[in-house]
């Protein structure tokens, strides 16, 4: 298949689902620059993997897998490179920037809570909040649907506790 045709098919498949890229980047990136880097790296990884995409499976499942793996790997690389750097007031500035951007205070709090969770828990919550069912989440993350249901239940309780502690419930 000619390269131009592959490119067109890739862009046509990616286009309607590009919001996934930004959701994943928002979950794993701390600043707008990091989020943009994650999106760019994910698109590059999707492009490299596209020739091996099996149309028998949902495109979004394949895309989530690659996007999550890319973001988690990127985050780990960043942590390793910057583990000793702690800019003063970074959390405060991130909160101010989010509120200034017109985001709802509950949404800002939700992302702050999720930011502290382990990578797998972040992925679970992101997929759950995106409306994916347990079977789909299990397929993306390589877990059983029962394990997904149990973990989501625990994460919902943890989020409720975090929101109560912040005075939002």
C-alpha positions in Angstrom: 0.0 0.0 0.0 1.5 3.4 -0.9 2.6 5.6 1.9 0.2 8.4 1.0 -2.8 6.0 1.3 -1.5 4.7 4.7 -1.1 8.3 5.9 -4.6 9.2 4.8 -6.1 6.1 6.5 -4.2 6.8 9.7 -5.3 10.5 9.8 -8.9 9.5 9.1 -8.9 7.0 11.9 -7.1 9.3 14.3 -9.1 12.4 13.7 -12.4 11.5 15.4 -10.6 10.1 18.4 -7.9 12.7 19.0 -9.6 13.8 22.2 -8.2 10.6 23.7 -4.7 12.0 23.2 -5.5 15.1 25.2 -7.3 13.2 28.0 -4.3 11.0 28.5 -1.9 13.9 28.3 -4.0 15.9 30.8 -3.8 12.9 33.2 -0.1 12.3 33.0 1.4 15.7 32.1 1.9 18.4 34.7 2.2 21.5 32.6 0.9 22.5 29.2 4.3 21.9 27.7 4.5 18.4 29.1 1.0 17.6 27.8 2.0 18.8 24.3 5.1 16.6 24.4 3.1 13.6 25.5 0.6 14.2 22.6 3.4 14.5 20.1 5.2 11.4 21.4 1.9 9.5 21.3 1.1 10.5 17.7 4.6 9.4 16.7 4.1 6.0 18.5 0.7 5.5 16.9 2.1 6.2 13.5 5.0 3.8 14.0 2.5 1.1 15.2 -0.2 1.8 12.7 1.1 -0.8 10.1 0.5 -3.5 12.7 -3.0 -2.3 13.7 -5.5 -5.1 13.4 -8.9 -3.7 12.2 -10.6 -6.7 13.9 -10.2 -4.7 17.1 -11.7 -1.3 18.0 -9.4 1.5 17.0 -10.0 3.3 20.3 -8.9 0.3 22.3 -5.6 0.1 20.3 -5.2 3.9 20.6 -5.8 3.9 24.4 -3.2 1.2 24.9 -0.5 3.0 23.0 -1.4 6.4 24.4 -1.4 5.1 28.0 1.9 3.1 27.6 3.5 6.1 25.9 2.4 8.6 28.6 3.4 6.2 31.5 6.8 5.6 29.9 7.2 9.4 29.3 6.3 10.2 32.9 8.7 7.6 34.2 11.5 9.1 32.1 10.7 12.6 33.3 10.6 11.5 37.0 14.0 9.9 36.6 15.5 13.0 35.0 13.9 15.5 37.4 13.6 13.6 40.6 15.8 16.0 42.5 14.3 19.2 41.0 11.5 20.8 43.0 10.7 24.3 41.8 9.3 26.5 44.5 5.6 27.1 44.3 5.0 24.9 41.3 1.8 23.3 42.7 0.4 26.7 43.5 1.1 28.1 40.0 -0.5 25.0 38.4 -3.7 25.5 40.4 -3.8 29.2 39.6 -3.3 28.5 35.9 -6.1 25.9 35.9 -8.6 28.2 37.6 -7.6 31.1 35.4 -8.2 28.9 32.3 -11.9 28.8 33.4 -12.0 25.3 34.7 -14.5 24.3 37.3 -13.0 24.0 40.8 -14.2 20.4 41.1 -12.5 19.5 37.8 -9.2 21.1 39.0 -9.5 19.1 42.3 -10.3 15.9 40.4 -7.1 16.2 38.4 -5.0 17.1 41.4 -6.3 14.0 43.2 -5.7 11.8 40.2 -2.2 13.2 39.7 -1.2 11.6 43.1 -2.4 8.1 42.2 -0.3 5.3 40.7 -0.1 5.1 36.9 -2.5 2.1 36.7 -5.1 3.9 38.9 -4.8 7.0 36.8 -5.5 5.0 33.7 -8.4 3.2 35.3 -10.0 6.4 36.4 -9.4 8.2 33.1 -11.0 5.3 31.1 -13.9 5.1 33.6 -14.6 8.8 33.5 -14.4 8.7 29.7 -17.4 6.3 29.8 -15.6 3.1 28.9 -17.3 -0.1 30.2 -15.5 -2.6 32.4 -14.8 -5.0 29.5 -13.2 -2.3 27.4 -11.1 -1.0 30.3 -10.0 -4.6 31.0 -9.0 -5.0 27.4 -7.0 -1.8 27.3 -5.2 -2.4 30.5 -4.8 -6.2 30.4 -6.9 -6.8 33.6 -10.0 -9.0 34.2 -13.3 -7.2 34.3 -13.8 -8.3 37.9 -10.4 -6.7 38.8 -11.4 -3.5 37.0 -14.7 -3.4 38.9 -13.0 -3.9 42.3 -10.3 -1.3 41.6 -12.8 1.3 40.3 -15.0 0.8 43.4 -11.9 1.4 45.6 -10.8 4.4 43.6 -14.3 6.0 43.8 -14.2 5.7 47.6 -10.7 7.2 47.6 -11.9 10.1 45.5 -14.9 10.7 47.7 -12.6 10.8 50.7 -10.3 13.2 48.9 -13.2 15.5 48.0 -14.6 15.4 51.5 -11.2 16.3 52.9 -11.0 19.2 50.5 -14.5 20.3 51.6 -16.1 19.6 48.2 -18.7 17.0 49.4 
